[in-house]
Amino acid sequence: MKFSIFQDTRQGQRRYNQDRIAYCYSRDTLLMVVADGMGGHLHGEVAAQIAVQYLTEVFQNEAKPSLPDPFLFLSRGLTNAHHAIVDYSFDRALPEAPRTTCVACIVQGGLAYWAHAGDSRLYLLRRGQVALRTRDHSRVQMLLDEGMISAEEALVHPSRNKIFSSLGGHTTPQIDFSRKTPLVSGDVLLLCTDGVWGPLDEERIARSLSGTTLEQSVPQLMDLSEQAGGQHCDNLSLVAMAWEEGDAPQVISTQTLALDHFTTQMEGLIKSRLPPSASDLSDEEIERAISEINSAIKKYSK
């Protein structure tokens, strides 16, 4: 495989960053995942962390160097992550059930496979335009589908944050899957939370990631979203991958990777990543949360 990849996450104007992002690749397969946590502080982060960390760990156990069935991996991965979050909530008798949206994508054999729950999105950008995107599990998406509101009205609709599918919580998530989607040179796969896509229309998103490297275009897109979000800017996070055939400096070639080798980049739940406003959390509380997350994940990683 040859590709370039870039990820970024920002707190926006929220008190905490409850988004989690990661990518991981073996010689033959790439995983990208984005999650947007919901719930009281440390609960939303934990739900998103469980989803991202679980998918990444299972990927490292199974992609040696490829997955036998990418869709089965996504189905089991998101479903087991949901159960791990529910178990975490139940074991600790939490008054508020933590939840998270999640979108995950596998690239293998020149094909992309993805699945999602909630309103974190995947865009396939081709020749500067949106070729495909996921359909949100949200009230606003339903209103759009029924022709009751316009795309412009959706951007400012008061129900735009109401979603009906997520990992965790008290209901079984609705998980939607893509078809096997062939990639062509120059295609960009963008996975992002609603903090990125919410303030911008599709044309601006596509245009922002066209004509330059991801290392240059991703920060510019994040700046646009953050500025457009203004004083109500949500957490904003994304992972973007450009499918390549050249040998530019930023292009990763996995051809020489060992069969059991993985490269992983994940934003984790560690003290240094928490904002100054979270200083009320002690080192012991952070360590306990990490231990409890690992315990919840371990039940479903065998």
N, C-alpha and C positions, 0 to 999 in steps of 0.2 A: 504494500500500500504506500501511496505517496499523498500527503496532505499537509496543510498547515492548520494550526489550531490556536485559539486564544480564548481565555475566560477572564471574567471580571465580576466583582460584586461590590456594591456600595450601599451604605446605610440610608441614603436619602435624608428625608426630614423626620424619619421615625426614631423613636428612642432606642430601639434595638434592631439588629439585622437578623431576621428570622429565615433568610434565604440560605440555601446550601447548594453548592455546585461541585461537579467533579468530571474528569475524564480519565480514562484508563485504556491502554492499548497493548496488545500482544503483537506478535509478528503478523498475524492475519486478520485481526479483529479489533475494532474500536468501540468503546462504550462512552457515551456522553449522557449526563443526567443533571437535571435542575429540579429543585424542590423549593416551595414557598410555604413556610410553616405558618400555622394559625393557632392562636391560643395565648394564654397568659405567658409572661416572660419566662423563658427557659422551657416552657412546654412546646411552643411553636418551633423553637430552635431544635428541640429534641426530636420532634416528629420528623422534621426535615433531615436532621442528621441521621436518624435511623434509616430513612429511605435511601439516602445517597450512599451511606456507608455500607448498608446491606447489599445493595446492587453491586457496588464496587468489589466487595469481598467475595461475593458469589461468582462474579465475573472472573476474578483471579483464580478461583478454584476450578472453573469449567472451561475457560477459553485457552486451551493448551494444544495448539495455538489458536484454534477456531471453535466456535460453538456448534454442536450438532444441529440445533434448531433455534435460531434467534428469536422467533415468535414465542416458543415455549419458554425460553429464558426470560423474556419480558413478562409473560403472563405469570409465571411462578414468582418472579422477582418482585413485581409490584404487589401481588396478592400476599406473599409472605411478609413483605415490608409492612403492609397494612396490619396483618396479625401481630407482628412484633410491636407496633405502636400501640395497638389495643392492649396487648399483654402488659406493656410498660405502664399504661394508664391504670389498668385493673390492679396490678400488683402494688401500686402506690396509692390506690384509692383517691385518685386525683379528682377534685371537684369539677374540673373542666377537662373534657377529653381533648387531648391535643390532636391536631389534624395537619395535613400538608397536601398541597397539590404536588404533582410530579409529572415530568415528561422525560422519557428516556429513549435513546436511539442507539441502535447497533449498526455499524457499517462493516460488511464482510463480503468478500468476493465481488466488489464493485456495486453492491446493492445496499440500500438503506432500509432498515426496519425500525418502526417506532411505535410507542404506546404512550397514552397519557390519561391522567385523571385530574379534572379541575380546569383551571384557566391558565396554567403555565403552557406556553405554546412552542411548537416547532414550525419553522418556516423553511421551505426549500426555495432558495433564490437561484434563478437561472437567467443569465443574460440581463441582469439588472432588474428583473421583475419577480414578483411572487408567483411561483409555479404551483405550489401547494402549501397549505397550512392546516394545522389541527383545528378542530371545531371545539370551542369552549363548552364546558359543562356549566353553563351559567344562565341566569334569568335573562340577561341581555341578549345572549345568543338565541334563546328561544323566541324572544320578541323580534329579533332580526329575521329569523327563519319564517316567522308568521307574517312578515311584512308590516308589523305594527309600529316599527321605528326605523329610521334611516341609519346608515353607518355614521353619519355626523352626529346624530342624536345619541348613538350608543356611546360615543366618547365621553359624554357628560351625563349620562343617565344615572339617576340616584341609586339604581339597583345593580350598577356595574360590578360591585364587589360580592354579589350574592351568587355562590356556586353551589351545585347540588351533588358533586362527586369529589371525593378526596380520600386519601389514605388516612386511617385512624378514624376516630369518632365512633358513632354508634350504628352506622349503616354500612352495608357492603358497597364498596366503590364501584362505579361504572368505569370500566377501562376500555378505551377505544384503541384499535390497532390500525396501522397503515396497511397498504399492500406492499409487496416487495417492489422497491423503487430503484431502478437503475440510475446510477450517477454518471454524469458526463463531466469532462474536464472544465473547471471553472465554477461548477455548482458550489453553493454555500448552504450548509445546514446551520440554522440558527435556533438554539433552544434558549428560551428566556422566560422570566417571570413577568407578571402584569405591570410591574414597575417600569419595565423597559418598553413594552408595546402599548401600554395604556394611553400615554399622552400623544402618541404618534400614529399617523395613518400608514397604511402598508407601503405607499409609494415612497414616503420619507425613509422608512426602514430599509427598503430595498436599495434606494439610491445611496444611502449612507454606507452600505457595505459593498459598493461597486467601484471598480476601477483602481483599487489600491490594495495593499496588504492588510490582513486582519489586525496586525500589530498597530497599524495606523488608524484603520477605520473603526475598530471596536471602541476605543476610548472616545472617538468623536461621536459615535452613536450614543454612548452612555452620557456624554455631556449634553447632547440634544434632549434626551429623555429626562435627565435631571433638571435641566432648565425649563422644559415644558411642564414638568410636574409641579414646579414652583414650590410654594410653602407647604403643599400637601403631598410632596413627592414621596412615594412609597420606597421600600427597599427595592433595589434594581440589580438584577444578576443575569448573566448570560454565558453560554458556551457557544462559540462559533467555529465551524470547521470548513475549510475550503478544499475541495477535491482537486488534486493537481496531477499534472503529468510532466512538469518541468523539473529543474534542478536549482531553483532559486535558494538563497541562503536560509529562508524561513521554512522551507519544505522539509517535512520529516519523511524519511524512507525507512520502512520497517523490515526491509529485505534481509538485513544482516542480524536481526534480533534472534537470540536463542529461543528455542521452543518454549522454555519455561520462564521467560523474562517478561516483565510488565513494567510499563512506565505509567505512573499515576500522579495526578494533580488534583488535590481535594482541599476545599476550605473546611477546616475542622472546628469542633467545639473546644477551643483551648482559650486560656485566659487572655493571651495576647491579642486574640481576635475580637474580644468583647469591648464595647465602647466605654468611655470613661463613666457614663451614667450607670454602668452595671457594676460599679465598684463595691456595691453592697454585697456582692457575691464573693464569698471567701474562696481561697484556694481549695479548701476541703470540700466545699459545695461543688465546685467545678470538677474536682477529681471524682466525687461521688456520682455526679451526673454522667461522666464518661464511663465509669464502671458499670452503672445501671444500663446505659445504652449498649455497651458490649455484651452484657448479660442477656438483654432482650434479643439482640441479634443472634447470639450463639444458639438459641433454641431452634432457629430456622436455617442455620448454616450447615447442618450435618448432611 
